[in-house]
Amino acid sequence: MRTDRQYYCGLGAALSVVGGRWKYLVVRQLASEGPRRFGQLRRLVNCVTEKLLIGAL
């Protein structure tokens, strides 16, 4: 992880730590809904493909 990068808002810093759009959405769903099965999580996170969800997990 690069430490010399400057961020102009907290969202940019948070996304660089979390690792992208899909990971953020998955973490948000798990934090708000609690533990879920893979199929349930796939339905909760709209527009995510199975491959992207597997990579995010």
Residue pairs with C-beta under 8 A, 6 or more apart in sequence:
1 16
1 17
5 16
7 13
7 16
14 24
15 21
15 24
18 24
18 27
19 56
20 56
22 45
22 48
22 52
22 53
22 55
22 56
23 56
25 45
25 48
25 56
26 41
26 45
26 48
26 53
26 56
26 57
29 36
29 41
29 44
29 45
30 36
30 41
33 44
36 44
38 53
38 57
41 53
42 48
42 50
42 53
45 53
48 56
